[in-house]
Amino acid sequence: MDKIQDKALQVAKEIVVKFVETGRISPSNFTAHFSRIYLEVLRTITEHTPYQGETKDTD
């Protein structure tokens, strides 16, 4: 597993743990949600398009 996948795994785990703590995900359906969250985090990390944000006019 490369560094990016490892970081995505850590971030996904933290997100799911917070969801379990707040009651949004129950421990019994953890696996149903974890893979989707992990794949979304990984996609977000590996996407090469930088955030454009708001541009300021200098005119």
C-alpha positions, 0 to 999 in steps of 0.5 A: 500500500502506498503512502496516499492509500495509507493516508486515505485509509487513516482519514476514512477511519477517522471519519467513520469513527466520528460518524459512529460516535455521533450515531450517524452510523451504527457499528453493525453497518460499519462495513457498508459505509467504510468502503464508500467513504474510503474510496471517496477520500482516495478519489479526493486526494488523488484528483489532480485538479487544484481547487480554484477557489474565488478569484480576486479581480485586481482591476 
